[in-house]
Amino acid sequence: MKARDRVAVAALRAALAAIDNAEAVDRAPAVDKRLAIEQIPVGVGAAEVARQVLTEADVARIVRAEVDEREAAARDYERAGRHERAEQLRAEANVLSAHL
């Protein structure tokens, strides 16, 4: 990262965001029924819930999915004649694959 490798930074940031999204907890359907202003929890941390805990296998699955998405998009860009963008996506996929 100190070398300012933009491809690696972009790939790792996207993977971290995907992992962060996977840790998010779904809202219960009943929450939407109680959203009147007088019923909303007030105060710091009043509406906080614990995030999901991912296993190493879950994280590896997410990263593999990110790699697969980039490779599929690279093929699409290659077919569309955008070789430069396809190369960038393949480079990002290689960076992520190295971390598996």
C-alpha positions as CSV (number, residue, x, y, z in Angstrom):
1,M,0.0,0.0,0.0
2,K,2.9,2.3,0.7
3,A,4.0,1.9,-2.9
4,R,0.7,3.4,-3.9
5,D,-0.4,0.4,-6.0
6,R,-3.7,1.7,-7.2
7,V,-4.9,-1.6,-8.5
8,A,-4.2,-3.4,-5.3
9,V,-5.8,-0.7,-3.2
10,A,-8.9,-0.7,-5.3
11,A,-9.2,-4.5,-5.2
12,L,-8.6,-4.7,-1.4
13,R,-11.0,-1.9,-0.6
14,A,-13.8,-3.5,-2.6
15,A,-13.1,-6.9,-1.0
16,L,-13.2,-5.3,2.5
17,A,-16.5,-3.5,1.6
18,A,-18.0,-6.8,0.5
19,I,-16.9,-8.5,3.8
20,D,-18.3,-5.6,5.8
21,N,-21.6,-5.8,3.9
22,A,-21.7,-9.6,4.6
23,E,-21.3,-8.9,8.4
24,A,-24.4,-6.6,8.4
25,V,-27.5,-7.9,10.2
26,D,-30.8,-8.0,8.4
27,R,-33.5,-5.9,9.9
28,A,-36.5,-7.7,11.4
29,P,-39.7,-7.1,9.4
30,A,-41.4,-5.8,12.6
31,V,-39.0,-2.9,12.8
32,D,-40.6,-1.1,9.9
33,K,-44.0,-1.2,11.7
34,R,-42.6,0.6,14.7
35,L,-41.0,3.6,13.0
36,A,-43.3,6.3,14.3
37,I,-41.1,9.2,15.6
38,E,-42.3,8.6,19.2
39,Q,-41.2,4.9,19.1
40,I,-37.7,5.3,17.7
41,P,-35.0,4.4,20.2
42,V,-33.1,7.5,21.3
43,G,-29.5,7.8,22.5
44,V,-26.0,6.6,21.6
45,G,-26.1,2.9,20.7
46,A,-29.8,2.5,21.4
47,A,-30.5,0.8,18.1
48,E,-27.2,-1.0,17.7
49,V,-27.1,-4.8,17.2
50,A,-24.1,-7.1,17.1
51,R,-22.8,-7.8,13.6
52,Q,-22.6,-11.3,12.2
53,V,-19.4,-13.2,12.8
54,L,-17.9,-14.6,9.6
55,T,-15.7,-17.7,9.5
56,E,-12.5,-17.9,7.5
57,A,-14.5,-20.0,5.0
58,D,-17.1,-17.3,4.7
59,V,-14.4,-14.6,4.0
60,A,-12.7,-16.9,1.5
61,R,-16.0,-17.5,-0.3
62,I,-16.6,-13.7,-0.4
63,V,-13.2,-13.0,-1.8
64,R,-13.5,-15.8,-4.4
65,A,-16.8,-14.3,-5.5
66,E,-15.1,-10.9,-5.9
67,V,-12.4,-12.6,-8.0
68,D,-15.1,-14.3,-10.2
69,E,-17.0,-11.1,-10.6
70,R,-13.8,-9.3,-11.9
71,E,-12.9,-12.1,-14.2
72,A,-16.5,-12.2,-15.7
73,A,-16.5,-8.4,-16.1
74,A,-13.0,-8.6,-17.7
75,R,-14.4,-11.0,-20.3
76,D,-17.3,-8.7,-21.0
77,Y,-15.0,-5.7,-21.4
78,E,-12.7,-7.7,-23.7
79,R,-15.6,-8.6,-25.9
80,A,-16.6,-4.9,-26.0
81,G,-13.2,-3.9,-27.1
82,R,-12.2,-2.2,-23.8
83,H,-8.9,-4.1,-23.4
84,E,-7.4,-1.6,-20.9
85,R,-10.3,-1.9,-18.5
86,A,-10.2,-5.7,-18.9
87,E,-6.5,-5.8,-18.0
88,Q,-7.2,-3.6,-14.9
89,L,-9.9,-6.0,-13.7
90,R,-7.7,-9.0,-14.3
91,A,-4.9,-7.4,-12.3
92,E,-7.4,-6.8,-9.4
93,A,-8.5,-10.4,-9.6
94,N,-4.8,-11.5,-9.4
95,V,-4.3,-9.3,-6.3
96,L,-7.3,-10.8,-4.6
97,S,-6.3,-14.4,-5.6
98,A,-2.9,-13.9,-4.0
99,H,-4.6,-13.2,-0.7
100,L,-6.6,-16.5,-0.7
